[in-house]
Amino acid sequence: MEMVWNLVMAAAVVILTRYLVPWLKAQLDARNETALIEKIEQYVTAAEQLIQGTCRGVEKLSYVEGLLEEDGVPVTARIRALIEAAVARLCRK
């Protein structure tokens, strides 16, 4: 009987490791991505409100990147693309 129990437990561990853990990781990654995008949109909106005037895009970008770095988000090409997408969405409103 103990051998059957051990087999059932081993099968359960394999199933959890193979299916549940990757699914949970994907769910957490999706939530983190959503939270990051929301944070970037808030920072872009703040930059647009705080830094007035034309031809100040570099200054606004620097402001947003600084806030992200303060939050521990390394500014990569992907992050810059998300910032540009947030700016485009803001301009469409």
C-alpha positions in Angstrom: 0.0 0.0 0.0 2.9 2.4 0.8 4.3 1.8 -2.7 1.0 2.8 -4.3 0.9 5.9 -2.2 4.5 6.8 -3.1 3.6 6.4 -6.8 0.5 8.5 -6.5 2.5 11.3 -4.7 5.3 11.1 -7.4 2.7 11.4 -10.1 1.2 14.4 -8.4 4.6 16.1 -8.1 5.3 15.4 -11.8 1.9 16.9 -12.8 2.3 19.9 -10.6 5.8 20.5 -11.8 5.0 20.0 -15.5 1.7 21.9 -15.7 0.8 23.9 -12.7 4.1 25.7 -12.1 4.5 26.9 -15.7 0.9 28.0 -15.7 1.3 30.0 -12.5 4.5 31.5 -13.8 2.8 32.6 -17.0 0.0 34.2 -14.9 2.4 36.1 -12.7 4.4 37.2 -15.8 1.2 38.5 -17.4 0.3 40.4 -14.2 3.7 41.9 -13.9 3.6 43.0 -17.6 0.2 44.6 -17.1 1.5 46.4 -13.9 4.6 47.6 -15.8 2.6 49.0 -18.7 0.2 50.8 -16.3 3.2 52.3 -14.4 4.8 53.5 -17.7 1.5 55.1 -18.8 1.2 56.9 -15.4 4.8 58.2 -15.7 4.3 59.3 -19.3 1.1 61.1 -18.3 3.0 62.8 -15.5 5.9 63.8 -17.8 3.4 65.3 -20.3 1.8 67.4 -17.5 4.9 68.4 -15.7 7.2 69.2 -18.6 5.4 71.7 -20.8 6.6 73.1 -24.1 7.5 71.9 -27.6 10.7 70.0 -28.4 11.1 68.6 -24.9 10.6 65.0 -25.8 14.1 64.0 -24.8 13.6 65.6 -21.4 10.2 63.8 -20.9 11.8 60.5 -21.9 14.6 61.1 -19.5 12.1 61.8 -16.7 10.2 58.6 -17.3 13.3 56.5 -17.6 14.6 58.0 -14.3 11.3 57.1 -12.5 11.5 53.6 -13.8 15.1 53.2 -12.8 14.2 54.4 -9.3 11.6 51.6 -9.2 14.3 49.1 -10.1 13.2 48.7 -13.8 16.2 48.6 -16.1 15.6 50.7 -19.1 16.1 48.5 -22.1 15.1 48.8 -25.8 11.9 46.9 -24.9 11.1 49.4 -22.1 11.7 52.3 -24.5 9.3 50.7 -26.9 6.7 50.4 -24.2 7.2 54.1 -23.4 6.8 55.1 -27.0 3.6 53.0 -27.2 2.3 54.8 -24.1 3.1 58.2 -25.7 1.2 57.1 -28.9 -1.8 56.0 -26.8 -1.8 59.3 -24.9 -1.6 61.3 -28.1 -4.7 59.5 -29.5 -6.9 60.4 -26.5 
